[in-house]
């Protein structure tokens, strides 16, 4: 029996034994990070949670703590039932298959600009808002909005897969370490849409929404990590709203607002709404991008460049670029803490010489990455390095080849891709950010100079690397930054792409 099967068998045996044992005790207090499925609130999701949930469903015990009830509602439908137990057992059985890779790394972007946690349970309030003079052509009911935002659907046969719901997409991308839940509300503003166009006017709209709903909504329940800040809010307006005012965007312009003792965090506003199957996919993929901002990620595209796209070609799809139908790239997942400890492989510069790595399919639970440091690697990965992944057209990337072709004319090709990262962090008073991000404020808005992240080989069309390919100083973009901010310093690394055996590539690195 192989190791993974042995783990799974041990789990099943432990579950059967535990069901015959006494009721597991509830942990004292509520943890600062709430994980979906952590029914006993001890900070981990394991067999004891499944036992406690099953006994609750059988009427042998109850979950009096509201946090425990929230953790037990895995499918986010507002009820704790056998469907949640099924999801919990599925989560445990799949999670145990990669447990040998260790615990998830701490999220380097924690306590940066974002207000939505990237690990544990996040909460979002969705407001479907129209105006007296700007109405929806099609208006889904609140239950449908809740399903598209917070339902759990991992059915690959669904025509909208992988964008069946915002929650499912993020859950898969994070390997299950992040679970988004929340609730949708319907509202009609008091004034014409022209009264709410600018930033100050949107604060006026947000104030109006909060004041109206505060009579029957506990806004503190949308603070999933209990830091005194509402994790995330989303305001969707009709598609006929003026694009200049309502094109999807996220920010923290509402920090002076409070409700039920918590401050307003990131608010996303946008005119992308649901009125067809295609719009369903657009809605989920676009707001997954905006959720990335809520968690602290910047845009990777170039807002004020003639060519807005940050990465090009078959290797260039990344959700925080303009590729709304794709998965988060390896750098995003690293910053969000969506890798386990052993899934972040690092070339040992002290040892040097030839080192071999197994680069596994990025769109799976065991997906990993490889970092080639420039000098000393910062413990929070806030330094300069190359980062590689085996990107495929599976799972969260499976919508690219269906939808992206008609937009950009090319498709994802599975293979190895590399990014050049300069992730310097800076403090800006009340928040931290990544210095060389691509859009907004004083950051790099063109292709010139240092950028937070660049695609290696982008100048040659952004092709992926396959077996037999070599990445070295002959490849554009595979260089460190010089004092004049050009990519012109030899890395000293030579990367050889070896055989692809099923779900992994053999990578040999010498320095």
PyMOL commands that set and color helices and strands:
alter all, ss='L'
color gray80, all
select helices_A, chain A and resi 3-19+47-57+66-72+82-101+142-150+166-173+193-196+199-213+219-222+243-246+277-294+330-336+341-343+395-397+400-403+405-408+458-460
alter helices_A, ss='H'
color red, helices_A
select strands_A, chain A and resi 120-130+178-188+232-236+249-251+258-259+262-263+266-270+344-346+355-360+369-373+384-391+415-422+425-427+432-434+453-455+470-471+479-481+487-490+494-501+504-510
alter strands_A, ss='S'
color yellow, strands_A
deselect
rebuild
show_as cartoon
